[in-house]
Amino acid sequence: MASRTSAPPSSGPRESRGPKRQHRKVCSFCMEKVSYIDYKEVSRLRRFVSDRGKILPRRVTGTCARHQRPLTTALERARAIALLPYTTEQH
């Protein structure tokens, strides 16, 4: 098998600035003090679905575990009664 040669590490612009800081994501449901996530609020639920129709994980949306579980249930209910699509049409 042929061996791969890797290029030497370059001193690009990122190295000179230091490590990239990640700001902490905050749960939008905790901020708004939402007690119940309603499956009929399609405009709110669309923010937590990818363009392919998949439910986005907590690390992407910043939702806490306490609200991610009822959010998933609400998204599944909205899909079941056709308020949200299961997938998008890709031709």
N, C-alpha and C positions, 0 to 999 in steps of 0.2 A: 504494500500500500504506500502511496506517495505521502511524504511528510509535508505538512503545511508550515509555511513560515509566516509568522505574524509580524506585522509592522511594529517598529519600535513605538513606545508610547509618545505621543506628541504633547507638547505643552500648549494645549488649546486654550481658548478663552475661559472655559469652566474651571480649569485648574488654578488659574490666577485669582479667581474670585473667591475660592474656598468652597466648602460644601453647600449644597442647595438646601435651604430651609423649607420645611413643609409646614404650612399653617394648619392648625387643627380644624377638622371639619366638625361642625356642630349639628346635632339633630334638629331639623326644622320643626318636628312635632313637639319636641321638648321646649323649643323657643316660643312657640305659639300656644303652649299648654293645651294641646289637643288631647281630649280624653278618649275619643272614638274616631277611628279612621273609617270613613264612610266609602263603600264601594261605588256609590253613585256620583262621587266627585271625580269625574274622569279627568278634568283639567289638572287636578292635584296629583292624581295617580300616574299620569303620563310622564312626569318628571322622573319616575323611578323605573321606567321601562326603556330598554335600549332601542335603537332604530330597527333592530331585527326582531323586537318583540319579547326579548328576554328580560327577566327581573334583574335589575342591577344589584350587585352585592353591597353590603354595608361599607366596605372599604372605599367604594367609589362614591356613594351617595352621602356618607357621613351619618346615616341613621343609626340610632342606638339599638341594641339587641331587644330592648323592651318594646320598641315600636316597629322593628323590622318584622317580627312575627305577625302582628295583626295587619301590617302592610301587605305581606305576602298573601294572607287570607283574603284581604279586600281585592287584591289584583286578580286572584284566582276566581273570585265571585264575579267580578266585572267581566272577565273573559267568558265565564260560563253563560252569562246572559247577553253576550255579544256587545257589551259596551266598549271593550278593548279587544283587539285582535290577538289571536294566539301567535301568529307570525305575520310578517309582511310579505306581500307578493313580490317575488324576485323573478324576473323573466330573463 
